[in-house]
């Protein structure tokens, strides 16, 4: 009986460990995907900043003033 209980406990712990491994893997995948999203957003942000700078230069060259 005692061996049977120990085996049941070990089996249950193995299942918990397997589930934990799966969740850790999912978390790592999510972290990787988030990193890619952050890189993409940073790239878009840099492009918008460059466009803004270009528009400012164009406005100065054309001697445009902002409407108030």
N, CA, C and O atoms as a Maestro MAE file, in Angstrom:
{
 s_m_m2io_version
 :::
 2.0.0
}

f_m_ct {
 s_m_title
 :::
 protein
 m_atom[272] {
  # First column is atom index #
  i_m_mmod_type
  r_m_x_coord
  r_m_y_coord
  r_m_z_coord
  i_m_residue_number
  s_m_chain_name
  s_m_pdb_residue_name
  s_m_pdb_atom_name
  i_m_atomic_number
  :::
  1 25 0.825 -1.199 0.000 1 A "UNK " " N  " 7
  2 3 0.000 0.000 0.000 1 A "UNK " " CA " 6
  3 2 0.861 1.250 0.000 1 A "UNK " " C  " 6
  4 15 0.586 2.196 -0.738 1 A "UNK " " O  " 8
  5 25 1.893 1.260 0.818 2 A "UNK " " N  " 7
  6 3 2.757 2.419 0.917 2 A "UNK " " CA " 6
  7 2 3.474 2.684 -0.399 2 A "UNK " " C  " 6
  8 15 3.611 3.834 -0.818 2 A "UNK " " O  " 8
  9 25 3.938 1.598 -1.063 3 A "UNK " " N  " 7
  10 3 4.597 1.755 -2.372 3 A "UNK " " CA " 6
  11 2 3.621 2.285 -3.411 3 A "UNK " " C  " 6
  12 15 3.989 3.086 -4.269 3 A "UNK " " O  " 8
  13 25 2.407 1.844 -3.331 4 A "UNK " " N  " 7
  14 3 1.383 2.281 -4.265 4 A "UNK " " CA " 6
  15 2 1.122 3.780 -4.116 4 A "UNK " " C  " 6
  16 15 0.989 4.487 -5.114 4 A "UNK " " O  " 8
  17 25 1.050 4.260 -2.891 5 A "UNK " " N  " 7
  18 3 0.836 5.694 -2.623 5 A "UNK " " CA " 6
  19 2 2.020 6.498 -3.136 5 A "UNK " " C  " 6
  20 15 1.840 7.551 -3.748 5 A "UNK " " O  " 8
  21 25 3.229 6.009 -2.890 6 A "UNK " " N  " 7
  22 3 4.426 6.712 -3.375 6 A "UNK " " CA " 6
  23 2 4.434 6.785 -4.897 6 A "UNK " " C  " 6
  24 15 4.768 7.821 -5.472 6 A "UNK " " O  " 8
  25 25 4.066 5.687 -5.546 7 A "UNK " " N  " 7
  26 3 4.013 5.676 -7.011 7 A "UNK " " CA " 6
  27 2 2.981 6.670 -7.532 7 A "UNK " " C  " 6
  28 15 3.226 7.369 -8.515 7 A "UNK " " O  " 8
  29 25 1.835 6.730 -6.873 8 A "UNK " " N  " 7
  30 3 0.800 7.689 -7.277 8 A "UNK " " CA " 6
  31 2 1.296 9.123 -7.116 8 A "UNK " " C  " 6
  32 15 1.061 9.971 -7.977 8 A "UNK " " O  " 8
  33 25 1.978 9.383 -6.015 9 A "UNK " " N  " 7
  34 3 2.512 10.728 -5.771 9 A "UNK " " CA " 6
  35 2 3.573 11.073 -6.812 9 A "UNK " " C  " 6
  36 15 3.579 12.180 -7.350 9 A "UNK " " O  " 8
  37 25 4.471 10.128 -7.097 10 A "UNK " " N  " 7
  38 3 5.510 10.381 -8.104 10 A "UNK " " CA " 6
  39 2 4.907 10.614 -9.480 10 A "UNK " " C  " 6
  40 15 5.358 11.489 -10.220 10 A "UNK " " O  " 8
  41 25 3.897 9.838 -9.821 11 A "UNK " " N  " 7
  42 3 3.236 10.018 -11.121 11 A "UNK " " CA " 6
  43 2 2.583 11.398 -11.205 11 A "UNK " " C  " 6
  44 15 2.676 12.082 -12.225 11 A "UNK " " O  " 8
  45 25 1.936 11.785 -10.143 12 A "UNK " " N  " 7
  46 3 1.298 13.107 -10.121 12 A "UNK " " CA " 6
  47 2 2.339 14.222 -10.232 12 A "UNK " " C  " 6
  48 15 2.121 15.207 -10.938 12 A "UNK " " O  " 8
  49 25 3.461 14.069 -9.541 13 A "UNK " " N  " 7
  50 3 4.535 15.062 -9.621 13 A "UNK " " CA " 6
  51 2 5.120 15.131 -11.031 13 A "UNK " " C  " 6
  52 15 5.468 16.210 -11.510 13 A "UNK " " O  " 8
  53 25 5.226 13.992 -11.686 14 A "UNK " " N  " 7
  54 3 5.729 13.988 -13.071 14 A "UNK " " CA " 6
  55 2 4.782 14.744 -14.002 14 A "UNK " " C  " 6
  56 15 5.222 15.495 -14.873 14 A "UNK " " O  " 8
  57 25 3.482 14.541 -13.809 15 A "UNK " " N  " 7
  58 3 2.505 15.270 -14.628 15 A "UNK " " CA " 6
  59 2 2.603 16.778 -14.384 15 A "UNK " " C  " 6
  60 15 2.554 17.577 -15.319 15 A "UNK " " O  " 8
  61 25 2.739 17.138 -13.135 16 A "UNK " " N  " 7
  62 3 2.888 18.568 -12.800 16 A "UNK " " CA " 6
  63 2 4.152 19.124 -13.440 16 A "UNK " " C  " 6
  64 15 4.152 20.228 -13.984 16 A "UNK " " O  " 8
  65 25 5.228 18.348 -13.369 17 A "UNK " " N  " 7
  66 3 6.493 18.787 -13.964 17 A "UNK " " CA " 6
  67 2 6.359 18.946 -15.479 17 A "UNK " " C  " 6
  68 15 6.877 19.905 -16.051 17 A "UNK " " O  " 8
  69 25 5.664 18.007 -16.129 18 A "UNK " " N  " 7
  70 3 5.449 18.103 -17.581 18 A "UNK " " CA " 6
  71 2 4.650 19.349 -17.934 18 A "UNK " " C  " 6
  72 15 4.975 20.056 -18.888 18 A "UNK " " O  " 8
  73 25 3.606 19.612 -17.161 19 A "UNK " " N  " 7
  74 3 2.794 20.808 -17.412 19 A "UNK " " CA " 6
  75 2 3.611 22.077 -17.191 19 A "UNK " " C  " 6
  76 15 3.495 23.039 -17.950 19 A "UNK " " O  " 8
  77 25 4.427 22.074 -16.156 20 A "UNK " " N  " 7
  78 3 5.270 23.231 -15.871 20 A "UNK " " CA " 6
  79 2 6.268 23.458 -17.007 20 A "UNK " " C  " 6
  80 15 6.493 24.596 -17.419 20 A "UNK " " O  " 8
  81 25 6.860 22.387 -17.508 21 A "UNK " " N  " 7
  82 3 7.779 22.507 -18.641 21 A "UNK " " CA " 6
  83 2 7.086 23.117 -19.854 21 A "UNK " " C  " 6
  84 15 7.648 23.969 -20.542 21 A "UNK " " O  " 8
  85 25 5.851 22.667 -20.107 22 A "UNK " " N  " 7
  86 3 5.079 23.204 -21.229 22 A "UNK " " CA " 6
  87 2 4.821 24.693 -21.047 22 A "UNK " " C  " 6
  88 15 4.967 25.469 -21.991 22 A "UNK " " O  " 8
  89 25 4.444 25.090 -19.852 23 A "UNK " " N  " 7
  90 3 4.161 26.509 -19.593 23 A "UNK " " CA " 6
  91 2 5.427 27.350 -19.684 23 A "UNK " " C  " 6
  92 15 5.380 28.483 -20.164 23 A "UNK " " O  " 8
  93 25 6.540 26.823 -19.240 24 A "UNK " " N  " 7
  94 3 7.808 27.552 -19.351 24 A "UNK " " CA " 6
  95 2 8.157 27.747 -20.819 24 A "UNK " " C  " 6
  96 15 8.605 28.824 -21.212 24 A "UNK " " O  " 8
  97 25 7.956 26.717 -21.630 25 A "UNK " " N  " 7
  98 3 8.231 26.829 -23.068 25 A "UNK " " CA " 6
  99 2 7.328 27.869 -23.712 25 A "UNK " " C  " 6
  100 15 7.782 28.674 -24.526 25 A "UNK " " O  " 8
  101 25 6.052 27.854 -23.350 26 A "UNK " " N  " 7
  102 3 5.126 28.859 -23.885 26 A "UNK " " CA " 6
  103 2 5.549 30.271 -23.482 26 A "UNK " " C  " 6
  104 15 5.488 31.203 -24.283 26 A "UNK " " O  " 8
  105 25 5.974 30.411 -22.239 27 A "UNK " " N  " 7
  106 3 6.430 31.720 -21.776 27 A "UNK " " CA " 6
  107 2 7.642 32.199 -22.558 27 A "UNK " " C  " 6
  108 15 7.744 33.378 -22.896 27 A "UNK " " O  " 8
  109 25 8.560 31.285 -22.845 28 A "UNK " " N  " 7
  110 3 9.751 31.658 -23.618 28 A "UNK " " CA " 6
  111 2 9.366 32.056 -25.041 28 A "UNK " " C  " 6
  112 15 9.921 33.008 -25.589 28 A "UNK " " O  " 8
  113 25 8.416 31.331 -25.645 29 A "UNK " " N  " 7
  114 3 7.942 31.684 -26.981 29 A "UNK " " CA " 6
  115 2 7.268 33.050 -26.972 29 A "UNK " " C  " 6
  116 15 7.473 33.859 -27.877 29 A "UNK " " O  " 8
  117 25 6.468 33.298 -25.950 30 A "UNK " " N  " 7
  118 3 5.782 34.588 -25.834 30 A "UNK " " CA " 6
  119 2 6.788 35.713 -25.677 30 A "UNK " " C  " 6
  120 15 6.635 36.774 -26.281 30 A "UNK " " O  " 8
  121 25 7.812 35.489 -24.871 31 A "UNK " " N  " 7
  122 3 8.853 36.501 -24.674 31 A "UNK " " CA " 6
  123 2 9.576 36.789 -25.995 31 A "UNK " " C  " 6
  124 15 9.878 37.941 -26.307 31 A "UNK " " O  " 8
  125 25 9.847 35.743 -26.757 32 A "UNK " " N  " 7
  126 3 10.521 35.922 -28.041 32 A "UNK " " CA " 6
  127 2 9.647 36.718 -29.007 32 A "UNK " " C  " 6
  128 15 10.125 37.622 -29.693 32 A "UNK " " O  " 8
  129 25 8.355 36.370 -29.052 33 A "UNK " " N  " 7
  130 3 7.445 37.093 -29.939 33 A "UNK " " CA " 6
  131 2 7.311 38.552 -29.520 33 A "UNK " " C  " 6
  132 15 7.250 39.441 -30.369 33 A "UNK " " O  " 8
  133 25 7.267 38.799 -28.220 34 A "UNK " " N  " 7
  134 3 7.187 40.168 -27.713 34 A "UNK " " CA " 6
  135 2 8.432 40.956 -28.109 34 A "UNK " " C  " 6
  136 15 8.344 42.131 -28.464 34 A "UNK " " O  " 8
  137 25 9.583 40.305 -28.046 35 A "UNK " " N  " 7
  138 3 10.817 40.962 -28.465 35 A "UNK " " CA " 6
  139 2 10.769 41.379 -29.924 35 A "UNK " " C  " 6
  140 15 11.217 42.469 -30.281 35 A "UNK " " O  " 8
  141 25 10.221 40.501 -30.772 36 A "UNK " " N  " 7
  142 3 10.091 40.842 -32.193 36 A "UNK " " CA " 6
  143 2 9.132 42.014 -32.385 36 A "UNK " " C  " 6
  144 15 9.376 42.898 -33.207 36 A "UNK " " O  " 8
  145 25 8.045 42.015 -31.624 37 A "UNK " " N  " 7
  146 3 7.104 43.138 -31.712 37 A "UNK " " CA " 6
  147 2 7.758 44.445 -31.283 37 A "UNK " " C  " 6
  148 15 7.561 45.481 -31.918 37 A "UNK " " O  " 8
  149 25 8.534 44.396 -30.209 38 A "UNK " " N  " 7
  150 3 9.222 45.598 -29.740 38 A "UNK " " CA " 6
  151 2 10.191 46.112 -30.796 38 A "UNK " " C  " 6
  152 15 10.282 47.319 -31.020 38 A "UNK " " O  " 8
  153 25 10.914 45.208 -31.444 39 A "UNK " " N  " 7
  154 3 11.838 45.618 -32.506 39 A "UNK " " CA " 6
  155 2 11.080 46.268 -33.658 39 A "UNK " " C  " 6
  156 15 11.517 47.281 -34.203 39 A "UNK " " O  " 8
  157 25 9.943 45.681 -34.025 40 A "UNK " " N  " 7
  158 3 9.141 46.246 -35.105 40 A "UNK " " CA " 6
  159 2 8.611 47.623 -34.768 40 A "UNK " " C  " 6
  160 15 8.635 48.525 -35.605 40 A "UNK " " O  " 8
  161 25 8.132 47.790 -33.546 41 A "UNK " " N  " 7
  162 3 7.612 49.094 -33.122 41 A "UNK " " CA " 6
  163 2 8.729 50.133 -33.090 41 A "UNK " " C  " 6
  164 15 8.528 51.280 -33.486 41 A "UNK " " O  " 8
  165 25 9.901 49.730 -32.619 42 A "UNK " " N  " 7
  166 3 11.037 50.661 -32.586 42 A "UNK " " CA " 6
  167 2 11.414 51.080 -34.001 42 A "UNK " " C  " 6
  168 15 11.747 52.241 -34.240 42 A "UNK " " O  " 8
  169 25 11.363 50.144 -34.932 43 A "UNK " " N  " 7
  170 3 11.694 50.454 -36.321 43 A "UNK " " CA " 6
  171 2 10.691 51.455 -36.905 43 A "UNK " " C  " 6
  172 15 11.077 52.414 -37.573 43 A "UNK " " O  " 8
  173 25 9.416 51.225 -36.648 44 A "UNK " " N  " 7
  174 3 8.382 52.152 -37.137 44 A "UNK " " CA " 6
  175 2 8.566 53.518 -36.496 44 A "UNK " " C  " 6
  176 15 8.426 54.544 -37.162 44 A "UNK " " O  " 8
  177 25 8.874 53.536 -35.222 45 A "UNK " " N  " 7
  178 3 9.077 54.804 -34.516 45 A "UNK " " CA " 6
  179 2 10.240 55.592 -35.119 45 A "UNK " " C  " 6
  180 15 10.148 56.807 -35.300 45 A "UNK " " O  " 8
  181 25 11.328 54.898 -35.428 46 A "UNK " " N  " 7
  182 3 12.473 55.587 -36.051 46 A "UNK " " CA " 6
  183 2 12.090 56.154 -37.417 46 A "UNK " " C  " 6
  184 15 12.497 57.260 -37.774 46 A "UNK " " O  " 8
  185 25 11.314 55.398 -38.169 47 A "UNK " " N  " 7
  186 3 10.889 55.881 -39.490 47 A "UNK " " CA " 6
  187 2 10.000 57.113 -39.362 47 A "UNK " " C  " 6
  188 15 10.141 58.068 -40.126 47 A "UNK " " O  " 8
  189 25 9.083 57.091 -38.393 48 A "UNK " " N  " 7
  190 3 8.200 58.242 -38.183 48 A "UNK " " CA " 6
  191 2 9.027 59.458 -37.767 48 A "UNK " " C  " 6
  192 15 8.757 60.570 -38.219 48 A "UNK " " O  " 8
  193 25 10.027 59.260 -36.915 49 A "UNK " " N  " 7
  194 3 10.891 60.365 -36.498 49 A "UNK " " CA " 6
  195 2 11.632 60.961 -37.697 49 A "UNK " " C  " 6
  196 15 11.755 62.181 -37.810 49 A "UNK " " O  " 8
  197 25 12.124 60.102 -38.586 50 A "UNK " " N  " 7
  198 3 12.823 60.604 -39.784 50 A "UNK " " CA " 6
  199 2 11.873 61.371 -40.696 50 A "UNK " " C  " 6
  200 15 12.234 62.409 -41.249 50 A "UNK " " O  " 8
  201 25 10.661 60.856 -40.848 51 A "UNK " " N  " 7
  202 3 9.669 61.555 -41.675 51 A "UNK " " CA " 6
  203 2 9.344 62.912 -41.057 51 A "UNK " " C  " 6
  204 15 9.232 63.909 -41.770 51 A "UNK " " O  " 8
  205 25 9.195 62.954 -39.744 52 A "UNK " " N  " 7
  206 3 8.902 64.215 -39.054 52 A "UNK " " CA " 6
  207 2 10.022 65.225 -39.267 52 A "UNK " " C  " 6
  208 15 9.771 66.405 -39.513 52 A "UNK " " O  " 8
  209 25 11.258 64.749 -39.171 53 A "UNK " " N  " 7
  210 3 12.402 65.644 -39.400 53 A "UNK " " CA " 6
  211 2 12.402 66.163 -40.829 53 A "UNK " " C  " 6
  212 15 12.651 67.345 -41.068 53 A "UNK " " O  " 8
  213 25 12.128 65.293 -41.760 54 A "UNK " " N  " 7
  214 3 12.088 65.717 -43.169 54 A "UNK " " CA " 6
  215 2 10.991 66.747 -43.403 54 A "UNK " " C  " 6
  216 15 11.201 67.739 -44.101 54 A "UNK " " O  " 8
  217 25 9.823 66.509 -42.818 55 A "UNK " " N  " 7
  218 3 8.732 67.478 -42.978 55 A "UNK " " CA " 6
  219 2 9.091 68.821 -42.365 55 A "UNK " " C  " 6
  220 15 8.752 69.866 -42.921 55 A "UNK " " O  " 8
  221 25 9.770 68.808 -41.233 56 A "UNK " " N  " 7
  222 3 10.215 70.065 -40.629 56 A "UNK " " CA " 6
  223 2 11.167 70.805 -41.561 56 A "UNK " " C  " 6
  224 15 11.046 72.016 -41.742 56 A "UNK " " O  " 8
  225 25 12.110 70.082 -42.148 57 A "UNK " " N  " 7
  226 3 13.059 70.719 -43.074 57 A "UNK " " CA " 6
  227 2 12.337 71.272 -44.299 57 A "UNK " " C  " 6
  228 15 12.648 72.372 -44.754 57 A "UNK " " O  " 8
  229 25 11.382 70.525 -44.834 58 A "UNK " " N  " 7
  230 3 10.617 70.996 -45.992 58 A "UNK " " CA " 6
  231 2 9.849 72.259 -45.623 58 A "UNK " " C  " 6
  232 15 9.819 73.225 -46.384 58 A "UNK " " O  " 8
  233 25 9.225 72.238 -44.437 59 A "UNK " " N  " 7
  234 3 8.476 73.416 -43.995 59 A "UNK " " CA " 6
  235 2 9.365 74.634 -43.864 59 A "UNK " " C  " 6
  236 15 8.965 75.734 -44.245 59 A "UNK " " O  " 8
  237 25 10.582 74.458 -43.324 60 A "UNK " " N  " 7
  238 3 11.509 75.589 -43.191 60 A "UNK " " CA " 6
  239 2 11.955 76.089 -44.560 60 A "UNK " " C  " 6
  240 15 12.046 77.296 -44.781 60 A "UNK " " O  " 8
  241 25 12.232 75.177 -45.471 61 A "UNK " " N  " 7
  242 3 12.682 75.584 -46.812 61 A "UNK " " CA " 6
  243 2 11.592 76.344 -47.560 61 A "UNK " " C  " 6
  244 15 11.875 77.285 -48.300 61 A "UNK " " O  " 8
  245 25 10.353 75.930 -47.361 62 A "UNK " " N  " 7
  246 3 9.243 76.600 -48.039 62 A "UNK " " CA " 6
  247 2 8.740 77.801 -47.248 62 A "UNK " " C  " 6
  248 15 7.816 78.498 -47.665 62 A "UNK " " O  " 8
  249 25 9.366 78.025 -46.102 63 A "UNK " " N  " 7
  250 3 9.002 79.131 -45.220 63 A "UNK " " CA " 6
  251 2 7.516 79.055 -44.835 63 A "UNK " " C  " 6
  252 15 6.789 80.047 -44.880 63 A "UNK " " O  " 8
  253 25 7.092 77.831 -44.452 64 A "UNK " " N  " 7
  254 3 5.708 77.624 -44.030 64 A "UNK " " CA " 6
  255 2 5.593 77.867 -42.535 64 A "UNK " " C  " 6
  256 15 6.540 77.653 -41.777 64 A "UNK " " O  " 8
  257 25 4.429 78.311 -42.133 65 A "UNK " " N  " 7
  258 3 4.159 78.499 -40.712 65 A "UNK " " CA " 6
  259 2 2.988 77.615 -40.319 65 A "UNK " " C  " 6
  260 15 2.071 77.400 -41.111 65 A "UNK " " O  " 8
  261 25 3.022 77.101 -39.085 66 A "UNK " " N  " 7
  262 3 1.908 76.263 -38.623 66 A "UNK " " CA " 6
  263 2 0.687 77.119 -38.368 66 A "UNK " " C  " 6
  264 15 0.782 78.244 -37.878 66 A "UNK " " O  " 8
  265 25 -0.451 76.567 -38.710 67 A "UNK " " N  " 7
  266 3 -1.726 77.264 -38.445 67 A "UNK " " CA " 6
  267 2 -2.033 77.169 -36.958 67 A "UNK " " C  " 6
  268 15 -1.816 76.135 -36.327 67 A "UNK " " O  " 8
  269 25 -2.546 78.280 -36.408 68 A "UNK " " N  " 7
  270 3 -2.865 78.301 -34.983 68 A "UNK " " CA " 6
  271 2 -4.338 78.332 -34.767 68 A "UNK " " C  " 6
  272 15 -4.794 78.352 -33.623 68 A "UNK " " O  " 8
  :::
 }
 m_bond[271] {
  # First column is bond index #
  i_m_from
  i_m_to
  i_m_order
  :::
  1 1 2 1
  2 2 3 1
  3 3 4 2
  4 3 5 1
  5 5 6 1
  6 6 7 1
  7 7 8 2
  8 7 9 1
  9 9 10 1
  10 10 11 1
  11 11 12 2
  12 11 13 1
  13 13 14 1
  14 14 15 1
  15 15 16 2
  16 15 17 1
  17 17 18 1
  18 18 19 1
  19 19 20 2
  20 19 21 1
  21 21 22 1
  22 22 23 1
  23 23 24 2
  24 23 25 1
  25 25 26 1
  26 26 27 1
  27 27 28 2
  28 27 29 1
  29 29 30 1
  30 30 31 1
  31 31 32 2
  32 31 33 1
  33 33 34 1
  34 34 35 1
  35 35 36 2
  36 35 37 1
  37 37 38 1
  38 38 39 1
  39 39 40 2
  40 39 41 1
  41 41 42 1
  42 42 43 1
  43 43 44 2
  44 43 45 1
  45 45 46 1
  46 46 47 1
  47 47 48 2
  48 47 49 1
  49 49 50 1
  50 50 51 1
  51 51 52 2
  52 51 53 1
  53 53 54 1
  54 54 55 1
  55 55 56 2
  56 55 57 1
  57 57 58 1
  58 58 59 1
  59 59 60 2
  60 59 61 1
  61 61 62 1
  62 62 63 1
  63 63 64 2
  64 63 65 1
  65 65 66 1
  66 66 67 1
  67 67 68 2
  68 67 69 1
  69 69 70 1
  70 70 71 1
  71 71 72 2
  72 71 73 1
  73 73 74 1
  74 74 75 1
  75 75 76 2
  76 75 77 1
  77 77 78 1
  78 78 79 1
  79 79 80 2
  80 79 81 1
  81 81 82 1
  82 82 83 1
  83 83 84 2
  84 83 85 1
  85 85 86 1
  86 86 87 1
  87 87 88 2
  88 87 89 1
  89 89 90 1
  90 90 91 1
  91 91 92 2
  92 91 93 1
  93 93 94 1
  94 94 95 1
  95 95 96 2
  96 95 97 1
  97 97 98 1
  98 98 99 1
  99 99 100 2
  100 99 101 1
  101 101 102 1
  102 102 103 1
  103 103 104 2
  104 103 105 1
  105 105 106 1
  106 106 107 1
  107 107 108 2
  108 107 109 1
  109 109 110 1
  110 110 111 1
  111 111 112 2
  112 111 113 1
  113 113 114 1
  114 114 115 1
  115 115 116 2
  116 115 117 1
  117 117 118 1
  118 118 119 1
  119 119 120 2
  120 119 121 1
  121 121 122 1
  122 122 123 1
  123 123 124 2
  124 123 125 1
  125 125 126 1
  126 126 127 1
  127 127 128 2
  128 127 129 1
  129 129 130 1
  130 130 131 1
  131 131 132 2
  132 131 133 1
  133 133 134 1
  134 134 135 1
  135 135 136 2
  136 135 137 1
  137 137 138 1
  138 138 139 1
  139 139 140 2
  140 139 141 1
  141 141 142 1
  142 142 143 1
  143 143 144 2
  144 143 145 1
  145 145 146 1
  146 146 147 1
  147 147 148 2
  148 147 149 1
  149 149 150 1
  150 150 151 1
  151 151 152 2
  152 151 153 1
  153 153 154 1
  154 154 155 1
  155 155 156 2
  156 155 157 1
  157 157 158 1
  158 158 159 1
  159 159 160 2
  160 159 161 1
  161 161 162 1
  162 162 163 1
  163 163 164 2
  164 163 165 1
  165 165 166 1
  166 166 167 1
  167 167 168 2
  168 167 169 1
  169 169 170 1
  170 170 171 1
  171 171 172 2
  172 171 173 1
  173 173 174 1
  174 174 175 1
  175 175 176 2
  176 175 177 1
  177 177 178 1
  178 178 179 1
  179 179 180 2
  180 179 181 1
  181 181 182 1
  182 182 183 1
  183 183 184 2
  184 183 185 1
  185 185 186 1
  186 186 187 1
  187 187 188 2
  188 187 189 1
  189 189 190 1
  190 190 191 1
  191 191 192 2
  192 191 193 1
  193 193 194 1
  194 194 195 1
  195 195 196 2
  196 195 197 1
  197 197 198 1
  198 198 199 1
  199 199 200 2
  200 199 201 1
  201 201 202 1
  202 202 203 1
  203 203 204 2
  204 203 205 1
  205 205 206 1
  206 206 207 1
  207 207 208 2
  208 207 209 1
  209 209 210 1
  210 210 211 1
  211 211 212 2
  212 211 213 1
  213 213 214 1
  214 214 215 1
  215 215 216 2
  216 215 217 1
  217 217 218 1
  218 218 219 1
  219 219 220 2
  220 219 221 1
  221 221 222 1
  222 222 223 1
  223 223 224 2
  224 223 225 1
  225 225 226 1
  226 226 227 1
  227 227 228 2
  228 227 229 1
  229 229 230 1
  230 230 231 1
  231 231 232 2
  232 231 233 1
  233 233 234 1
  234 234 235 1
  235 235 236 2
  236 235 237 1
  237 237 238 1
  238 238 239 1
  239 239 240 2
  240 239 241 1
  241 241 242 1
  242 242 243 1
  243 243 244 2
  244 243 245 1
  245 245 246 1
  246 246 247 1
  247 247 248 2
  248 247 249 1
  249 249 250 1
  250 250 251 1
  251 251 252 2
  252 251 253 1
  253 253 254 1
  254 254 255 1
  255 255 256 2
  256 255 257 1
  257 257 258 1
  258 258 259 1
  259 259 260 2
  260 259 261 1
  261 261 262 1
  262 262 263 1
  263 263 264 2
  264 263 265 1
  265 265 266 1
  266 266 267 1
  267 267 268 2
  268 267 269 1
  269 269 270 1
  270 270 271 1
  271 271 272 2
  :::
 }
}
